[in-house]
Amino acid sequence: MMKNKHLSLPLLIVAVAWFALGLAACQPVRPVTELPVAPAAAPALAAEEQAIAEASSAFVATAQDLSPAALSVVSVEAVDWPDAALGCPQPDTVYAAVITPGYRVVLQVADTQYIVHTDSRVDGEKIICPAE
């Protein structure tokens, strides 16, 4: 009789522990609160890059008959173009073979991206480059 008493105490402790774990696991699941998704922020630009982005937006808006406010800036990247074609040569055109500093500006409206190649001047050359 004594032997059963010692065996039943550990068994009782294990049974109570399993019961407690079972109750803890049965707690109602709280729904995950959906966090609002913030729109992608415009990149932080230096003053010169901001001016190039604004001039490029005005250029694309005029060329594509869009509102400049509808265009968002995706990126502005300083580039050394291999020649005066600004990385986007046009057929039957001859360009000076000099390294030309400028920018690659990516603008977007809805699902459409416009890639603008510029020289380094705000009021300088700009071209919408359809293929890169």
matplotlib code that plots the C-alpha trace (Angstrom):
import matplotlib.pyplot as plt

x = [0.0, 2.8, 4.3, 1.2, 1.1, 4.6, 3.9, 0.6, 2.0, 4.4, 1.7, -0.8, 1.7, 2.3, -1.4, -2.1, 0.7, -0.7, -4.1, -2.8, -0.9, -4.0, -6.1, -3.5, -3.4, -7.1, -7.1, -8.9, -6.7, -6.7, -6.8, -3.7, -4.3, -3.6, -1.1, -1.8, 0.7, 2.3, 2.9, 6.5, 8.2, 9.9, 13.7, 15.5, 17.3, 20.0, 19.0, 20.6, 19.0, 15.6, 15.9, 16.8, 13.9, 11.5, 12.8, 12.6, 9.0, 8.1, 9.8, 7.9, 4.6, 4.9, 6.0, 3.4, 0.5, 0.5, 0.2, 3.6, 1.9, 0.8, 4.4, 6.3, 10.1, 11.3, 15.1, 17.7, 21.1, 24.2, 25.7, 28.7, 27.3, 29.8, 29.0, 26.8, 23.9, 23.2, 23.1, 20.2, 21.4, 18.9, 19.2, 21.0, 22.5, 26.2, 27.3, 30.5, 32.5, 33.1, 32.1, 29.0, 28.0, 24.3, 21.5, 19.2, 15.8, 13.1, 9.5, 6.3, 2.6, 0.3, 2.0, 4.1, 7.7, 9.5, 13.3, 14.8, 18.5, 19.8, 23.0, 24.2, 22.3, 18.8, 17.8, 20.0, 19.4, 16.8, 15.5, 13.0, 14.9, 12.5, 15.1, 18.1]
y = [0.0, 2.3, 1.8, 3.0, 6.2, 7.2, 6.5, 8.4, 11.7, 12.3, 11.1, 13.5, 16.4, 15.6, 15.3, 18.7, 20.3, 18.9, 20.1, 23.6, 23.7, 22.6, 25.3, 27.9, 26.8, 27.1, 30.9, 32.7, 34.0, 37.7, 39.0, 40.7, 44.4, 45.5, 48.3, 51.0, 50.9, 54.2, 55.3, 55.2, 58.4, 60.5, 60.2, 62.9, 65.0, 67.6, 71.1, 70.5, 67.1, 68.6, 71.3, 68.7, 66.5, 69.5, 70.5, 66.9, 66.7, 69.8, 68.4, 65.1, 66.8, 69.0, 66.1, 63.7, 66.1, 65.5, 67.6, 68.0, 67.4, 63.9, 62.8, 61.5, 61.3, 57.7, 58.5, 61.0, 59.6, 61.5, 59.9, 60.5, 59.9, 58.4, 61.1, 64.1, 61.7, 61.4, 57.6, 57.7, 58.3, 59.2, 57.7, 59.8, 62.1, 62.8, 63.5, 64.8, 62.0, 63.6, 62.5, 64.5, 64.8, 64.7, 62.8, 59.8, 60.8, 58.2, 59.7, 57.8, 58.4, 55.4, 52.3, 54.2, 55.2, 57.8, 57.7, 61.1, 61.6, 65.1, 67.0, 68.7, 72.0, 72.6, 74.3, 72.0, 69.1, 66.4, 63.4, 60.7, 57.5, 54.7, 51.9, 51.5]
z = [0.0, 0.8, -2.7, -4.4, -2.3, -3.4, -7.0, -7.1, -5.8, -8.7, -11.1, -9.5, -9.9, -13.5, -14.2, -12.6, -14.5, -17.8, -16.9, -16.1, -19.4, -21.2, -19.7, -20.5, -24.1, -24.4, -23.8, -26.6, -29.4, -29.7, -33.3, -34.6, -34.9, -38.4, -38.6, -41.2, -44.0, -44.6, -48.2, -49.3, -48.3, -50.9, -50.7, -48.8, -51.4, -51.3, -52.5, -56.0, -56.3, -55.3, -57.9, -60.6, -59.5, -59.8, -63.2, -64.4, -63.1, -65.0, -68.1, -67.9, -67.1, -70.2, -72.5, -71.3, -70.6, -66.9, -63.8, -62.1, -58.8, -60.0, -60.4, -57.4, -57.1, -56.7, -56.9, -58.0, -58.7, -59.8, -62.9, -65.2, -68.6, -71.1, -73.7, -74.4, -75.3, -71.6, -71.8, -74.2, -77.8, -80.5, -84.0, -86.6, -84.0, -83.3, -79.8, -78.3, -76.8, -73.4, -70.0, -69.0, -65.4, -64.8, -63.1, -63.5, -62.1, -61.7, -61.5, -61.1, -61.7, -60.9, -62.3, -64.9, -64.3, -66.3, -66.3, -67.1, -67.9, -67.4, -67.5, -64.3, -64.8, -63.5, -66.8, -68.9, -71.2, -70.2, -72.0, -71.1, -71.8, -72.8, -72.6, -70.3]

ax = plt.figure().add_subplot(projection="3d")
ax.plot(x, y, z, "-o")
ax.set_aspect("equal")
plt.show()
